[in-house]
Amino acid sequence: MNIGDVIIYGSHGVCRVTGLQDMCMDEKIRPYYVLKPVYHTASTLYVSAISDRRKTEIRHILSADEIFFLVKKLSSKDHNWIKDNRKRKELYGQVLADGNRSELIEMIKTLRSRKQELKSTNKDKKLQDSDECFLKDAEKTLCEEFAYVLNIKREEVIPFIYEQ
């Protein structure tokens, strides 16, 4: 990771690496990357440059070509609803933790499809709160990255995915 790189850092989303500085933690001086979230500019994050944990939380940002390929590849895929709440929560929690964009798109499409299905059968029926949270988190993760790379507004990302 280099100063100036743009990466995805866990649930913090798209961040720019703005520096590397030594900081004293636990009475030891260690190097830390300084990250500035692109969409939350008031925040600053410090990530250990030597921690193994950072390797699992930091992901490269996709290119525009990779995004177009991914969205087109998944456009015609069926979205199977998992009826077992426990299994669904477990799977969706893992999808969010892994940050796999293909799985995030599938999850968003499945949850949006289910939401629409419930709404069309009974206007008072809604997604469970946990599913609504999974949908919100998945959309935030994907929308920030895709909007940044494609230079569009975050609210334009979901329509973009469905139009491809």
CYANA upper distance limits for C-alpha pairs under 8 A (distance plus 0.5 A):
  1 MET  CA      5 ASP  CA      7.25
  1 MET  CA     17 VAL  CA      8.40
  2 ASN  CA     17 VAL  CA      7.37
  3 ILE  CA     16 ARG  CA      8.42
  3 ILE  CA     17 VAL  CA      5.51
  3 ILE  CA     18 THR  CA      5.90
  3 ILE  CA     19 GLY  CA      6.06
  3 ILE  CA     20 LEU  CA      7.91
  4 GLY  CA     16 ARG  CA      6.64
  4 GLY  CA     17 VAL  CA      5.73
  4 GLY  CA     18 THR  CA      6.39
  5 ASP  CA     16 ARG  CA      6.27
  5 ASP  CA     17 VAL  CA      5.92
  6 VAL  CA     14 VAL  CA      7.33
  6 VAL  CA     15 CYS  CA      6.11
  6 VAL  CA     16 ARG  CA      4.91
  6 VAL  CA     17 VAL  CA      6.80
  6 VAL  CA     60 HIS  CA      8.17
  6 VAL  CA     61 ILE  CA      7.33
  7 ILE  CA     14 VAL  CA      6.23
  7 ILE  CA     15 CYS  CA      5.94
  7 ILE  CA     16 ARG  CA      6.89
  7 ILE  CA     17 VAL  CA      8.16
  7 ILE  CA     58 ILE  CA      7.25
  7 ILE  CA     59 ARG  CA      6.52
  7 ILE  CA     60 HIS  CA      5.61
  7 ILE  CA     61 ILE  CA      5.78
  8 ILE  CA     12 HIS  CA      7.93
  8 ILE  CA     13 GLY  CA      5.61
  8 ILE  CA     14 VAL  CA      5.09
  8 ILE  CA     15 CYS  CA      6.49
  8 ILE  CA     57 GLU  CA      8.43
  8 ILE  CA     58 ILE  CA      6.14
  8 ILE  CA     59 ARG  CA      5.58
  8 ILE  CA     60 HIS  CA      6.69
  8 ILE  CA     61 ILE  CA      6.62
  8 ILE  CA    145 GLU  CA      8.13
  9 TYR  CA     13 GLY  CA      5.96
  9 TYR  CA     14 VAL  CA      7.05
  9 TYR  CA     15 CYS  CA      7.12
  9 TYR  CA     57 GLU  CA      6.14
  9 TYR  CA     58 ILE  CA      5.13
  9 TYR  CA     59 ARG  CA      7.03
 10 GLY  CA     57 GLU  CA      5.34
 10 GLY  CA     58 ILE  CA      6.79
 10 GLY  CA     59 ARG  CA      8.47
 10 GLY  CA     97 ALA  CA      8.21
 10 GLY  CA     99 GLY  CA      8.44
 11 SER  CA    141 THR  CA      7.57
 12 HIS  CA     37 PRO  CA      7.27
 13 GLY  CA     37 PRO  CA      7.29
 13 GLY  CA    141 THR  CA      6.52
 13 GLY  CA    144 GLU  CA      7.10
 13 GLY  CA    145 GLU  CA      7.67
 14 VAL  CA     37 PRO  CA      6.25
 14 VAL  CA     38 VAL  CA      6.22
 14 VAL  CA     39 TYR  CA      7.86
 14 VAL  CA     61 ILE  CA      8.41
 14 VAL  CA    144 GLU  CA      6.97
 14 VAL  CA    145 GLU  CA      6.51
 14 VAL  CA    148 TYR  CA      8.33
 15 CYS  CA     35 LEU  CA      6.32
 15 CYS  CA     36 LYS  CA      5.74
 15 CYS  CA     37 PRO  CA      4.56
 15 CYS  CA     38 VAL  CA      5.78
 16 ARG  CA     35 LEU  CA      6.04
 16 ARG  CA     36 LYS  CA      5.80
 16 ARG  CA     37 PRO  CA      6.88
 16 ARG  CA     38 VAL  CA      7.13
 17 VAL  CA     33 TYR  CA      7.29
 17 VAL  CA     34 VAL  CA      6.38
 17 VAL  CA     35 LEU  CA      5.15
 17 VAL  CA     36 LYS  CA      7.10
 18 THR  CA     33 TYR  CA      8.15
 18 THR  CA     34 VAL  CA      6.03
 18 THR  CA     35 LEU  CA      6.26
 18 THR  CA     36 LYS  CA      7.23
 19 GLY  CA     33 TYR  CA      6.32
 19 GLY  CA     34 VAL  CA      5.39
 19 GLY  CA     35 LEU  CA      7.80
 20 LEU  CA     31 PRO  CA      7.08
 20 LEU  CA     32 TYR  CA      6.06
 20 LEU  CA     33 TYR  CA      4.98
 20 LEU  CA     34 VAL  CA      6.30
 21 GLN  CA     31 PRO  CA      5.97
 21 GLN  CA     32 TYR  CA      5.89
 21 GLN  CA     33 TYR  CA      7.03
 21 GLN  CA     34 VAL  CA      7.80
 22 ASP  CA     29 ILE  CA      6.61
 22 ASP  CA     30 ARG  CA      5.77
 22 ASP  CA     31 PRO  CA      4.78
 22 ASP  CA     32 TYR  CA      6.49
 23 MET  CA     29 ILE  CA      5.86
 23 MET  CA     30 ARG  CA      6.05
 23 MET  CA     31 PRO  CA      6.75
 23 MET  CA     32 TYR  CA      7.19
 24 CYS  CA     28 LYS  CA      5.80
 24 CYS  CA     29 ILE  CA      4.78
 24 CYS  CA     30 ARG  CA      6.88
 25 MET  CA     29 ILE  CA      6.85
 25 MET  CA     30 ARG  CA      7.80
 30 ARG  CA     48 SER  CA      7.87
 30 ARG  CA     49 ALA  CA      8.33
 30 ARG  CA     50 ILE  CA      8.48
 31 PRO  CA     48 SER  CA      6.73
 31 PRO  CA     49 ALA  CA      6.05
 31 PRO  CA     50 ILE  CA      7.83
 32 TYR  CA     46 TYR  CA      6.31
 32 TYR  CA     47 VAL  CA      5.68
 32 TYR  CA     48 SER  CA      4.88
 32 TYR  CA     49 ALA  CA      5.50
 33 TYR  CA     45 LEU  CA      8.50
 33 TYR  CA     46 TYR  CA      6.09
 33 TYR  CA     47 VAL  CA      5.61
 33 TYR  CA     48 SER  CA      6.78
 33 TYR  CA     49 ALA  CA      6.45
 34 VAL  CA     44 THR  CA      7.41
 34 VAL  CA     45 LEU  CA      6.31
 34 VAL  CA     46 TYR  CA      5.38
 34 VAL  CA     47 VAL  CA      7.18
 35 LEU  CA     44 THR  CA      6.31
 35 LEU  CA     45 LEU  CA      5.42
 35 LEU  CA     46 TYR  CA      6.74
 35 LEU  CA     47 VAL  CA      8.09
 36 LYS  CA     40 HIS  CA      8.20
 36 LYS  CA     41 THR  CA      6.85
 36 LYS  CA     43 SER  CA      6.85
 36 LYS  CA     44 THR  CA      5.50
 36 LYS  CA     45 LEU  CA      6.85
 37 PRO  CA     41 THR  CA      6.28
 37 PRO  CA     43 SER  CA      7.03
 37 PRO  CA     44 THR  CA      7.50
 37 PRO  CA     45 LEU  CA      8.35
 39 TYR  CA    144 GLU  CA      8.10
 47 VAL  CA     54 ARG  CA      7.59
 48 SER  CA     54 ARG  CA      7.70
 49 ALA  CA     54 ARG  CA      8.27
 51 SER  CA     55 LYS  CA      8.03
 52 ASP  CA     56 THR  CA      7.98
 53 ARG  CA     57 GLU  CA      7.16
 54 ARG  CA     58 ILE  CA      6.33
 55 LYS  CA     59 ARG  CA      8.45
 61 ILE  CA    145 GLU  CA      7.52
 61 ILE  CA    149 VAL  CA      8.49
 62 LEU  CA     66 GLU  CA      6.42
 62 LEU  CA     67 ILE  CA      6.97
 62 LEU  CA    145 GLU  CA      8.27
 62 LEU  CA    149 VAL  CA      7.87
 63 SER  CA     67 ILE  CA      6.85
 63 SER  CA    149 VAL  CA      7.07
 64 ALA  CA     68 PHE  CA      6.73
 64 ALA  CA    149 VAL  CA      6.51
 64 ALA  CA    150 LEU  CA      6.55
 65 ASP  CA     69 PHE  CA      6.62
 66 GLU  CA     70 LEU  CA      6.52
 67 ILE  CA     71 VAL  CA      6.60
 67 ILE  CA    146 PHE  CA      7.75
 68 PHE  CA     72 LYS  CA      6.60
 69 PHE  CA     73 LYS  CA      6.49
 70 LEU  CA     74 LEU  CA      6.83
 70 LEU  CA    102 SER  CA      7.22
 71 VAL  CA     75 SER  CA      6.52
 71 VAL  CA    105 ILE  CA      8.41
 71 VAL  CA    161 ILE  CA      6.61
 71 VAL  CA    164 GLN  CA      7.10
 72 LYS  CA    164 GLN  CA      6.35
 74 LEU  CA    102 SER  CA      7.86
 74 LEU  CA    105 ILE  CA      8.30
 74 LEU  CA    106 GLU  CA      7.99
 75 SER  CA    161 ILE  CA      8.40
 75 SER  CA    162 TYR  CA      7.83
 75 SER  CA    164 GLN  CA      7.15
 79 HIS  CA    106 GLU  CA      7.24
 79 HIS  CA    109 LYS  CA      7.44
 79 HIS  CA    110 THR  CA      5.58
 80 ASN  CA    110 THR  CA      7.27
 81 TRP  CA    110 THR  CA      7.10
 81 TRP  CA    114 ARG  CA      7.90
 82 ILE  CA     87 LYS  CA      7.81
 82 ILE  CA     88 ARG  CA      6.20
 83 LYS  CA     88 ARG  CA      7.83
 84 ASP  CA     88 ARG  CA      6.63
 85 ASN  CA     89 LYS  CA      6.54
 86 ARG  CA     90 GLU  CA      6.63
 87 LYS  CA     91 LEU  CA      6.57
 88 ARG  CA     92 TYR  CA      6.49
 89 LYS  CA     93 GLY  CA      6.38
 89 LYS  CA    130 SER  CA      7.97
 89 LYS  CA    131 ASP  CA      8.18
 90 GLU  CA     94 GLN  CA      6.79
 91 LEU  CA     95 VAL  CA      6.69
 92 TYR  CA     96 LEU  CA      6.73
 92 TYR  CA    107 MET  CA      7.80
 92 TYR  CA    134 PHE  CA      7.28
 93 GLY  CA     97 ALA  CA      6.73
 93 GLY  CA    134 PHE  CA      8.04
 94 GLN  CA     98 ASP  CA      6.51
 95 VAL  CA     99 GLY  CA      6.51
 95 VAL  CA    100 ASN  CA      7.07
 95 VAL  CA    103 GLU  CA      6.83
 95 VAL  CA    104 LEU  CA      7.04
 96 LEU  CA    100 ASN  CA      8.18
 96 LEU  CA    104 LEU  CA      7.63
 96 LEU  CA    134 PHE  CA      8.39
 96 LEU  CA    137 ASP  CA      8.13
 96 LEU  CA    138 ALA  CA      7.04
 99 GLY  CA    103 GLU  CA      8.37
 99 GLY  CA    104 LEU  CA      7.47
100 ASN  CA    104 LEU  CA      6.64
101 ARG  CA    105 ILE  CA      6.62
101 ARG  CA    142 LEU  CA      7.66
102 SER  CA    106 GLU  CA      6.77
103 GLU  CA    107 MET  CA      6.48
104 LEU  CA    108 ILE  CA      6.61
104 LEU  CA    138 ALA  CA      6.50
104 LEU  CA    142 LEU  CA      7.78
105 ILE  CA    109 LYS  CA      6.63
105 ILE  CA    142 LEU  CA      8.33
106 GLU  CA    110 THR  CA      6.51
107 MET  CA    111 LEU  CA      6.56
107 MET  CA    135 LEU  CA      8.02
107 MET  CA    138 ALA  CA      8.15
108 ILE  CA    112 ARG  CA      6.47
108 ILE  CA    135 LEU  CA      6.38
108 ILE  CA    138 ALA  CA      7.12
108 ILE  CA    139 GLU  CA      7.35
109 LYS  CA    113 SER  CA      6.40
110 THR  CA    114 ARG  CA      6.61
111 LEU  CA    115 LYS  CA      6.52
111 LEU  CA    131 ASP  CA      7.67
111 LEU  CA    135 LEU  CA      6.98
112 ARG  CA    116 GLN  CA      6.67
112 ARG  CA    135 LEU  CA      8.31
113 SER  CA    117 GLU  CA      6.61
114 ARG  CA    118 LEU  CA      6.65
114 ARG  CA    127 LEU  CA      8.05
115 LYS  CA    119 LYS  CA      6.69
115 LYS  CA    126 LYS  CA      6.90
115 LYS  CA    127 LEU  CA      6.28
116 GLN  CA    120 SER  CA      6.60
117 GLU  CA    121 THR  CA      6.88
118 LEU  CA    122 ASN  CA      6.60
118 LEU  CA    123 LYS  CA      7.91
118 LEU  CA    125 LYS  CA      6.05
118 LEU  CA    126 LYS  CA      6.68
118 LEU  CA    127 LEU  CA      8.01
119 LYS  CA    123 LYS  CA      5.29
119 LYS  CA    124 ASP  CA      7.52
119 LYS  CA    125 LYS  CA      6.42
119 LYS  CA    126 LYS  CA      7.21
121 THR  CA    125 LYS  CA      8.40
127 LEU  CA    131 ASP  CA      6.51
127 LEU  CA    132 GLU  CA      6.49
128 GLN  CA    132 GLU  CA      6.73
129 ASP  CA    133 CYS  CA      6.70
130 SER  CA    134 PHE  CA      6.71
131 ASP  CA    135 LEU  CA      6.62
132 GLU  CA    136 LYS  CA      6.69
133 CYS  CA    137 ASP  CA      6.59
134 PHE  CA    138 ALA  CA      6.50
135 LEU  CA    139 GLU  CA      6.54
136 LYS  CA    140 LYS  CA      6.64
137 ASP  CA    141 THR  CA      6.69
138 ALA  CA    142 LEU  CA      6.68
139 GLU  CA    143 CYS  CA      6.08
139 GLU  CA    158 ILE  CA      8.33
140 LYS  CA    144 GLU  CA      6.53
141 THR  CA    145 GLU  CA      7.22
142 LEU  CA    146 PHE  CA      6.54
143 CYS  CA    147 ALA  CA      6.17
143 CYS  CA    154 ARG  CA      5.70
143 CYS  CA    155 GLU  CA      7.89
143 CYS  CA    157 VAL  CA      6.06
143 CYS  CA    158 ILE  CA      7.78
144 GLU  CA    148 TYR  CA      6.58
144 GLU  CA    154 ARG  CA      6.52
145 GLU  CA    149 VAL  CA      6.70
146 PHE  CA    150 LEU  CA      6.31
146 PHE  CA    151 ASN  CA      8.44
146 PHE  CA    152 ILE  CA      8.44
146 PHE  CA    154 ARG  CA      8.23
146 PHE  CA    157 VAL  CA      7.13
147 ALA  CA    151 ASN  CA      5.92
147 ALA  CA    152 ILE  CA      5.29
147 ALA  CA    153 LYS  CA      6.08
147 ALA  CA    154 ARG  CA      5.62
147 ALA  CA    156 GLU  CA      8.16
147 ALA  CA    157 VAL  CA      6.79
148 TYR  CA    152 ILE  CA      7.35
152 ILE  CA    156 GLU  CA      7.03
152 ILE  CA    157 VAL  CA      7.92
153 LYS  CA    157 VAL  CA      7.57
155 GLU  CA    159 PRO  CA      8.47
156 GLU  CA    160 PHE  CA      6.66
157 VAL  CA    161 ILE  CA      6.75
158 ILE  CA    162 TYR  CA      6.96
159 PRO  CA    163 GLU  CA      6.60
160 PHE  CA    164 GLN  CA      7.00
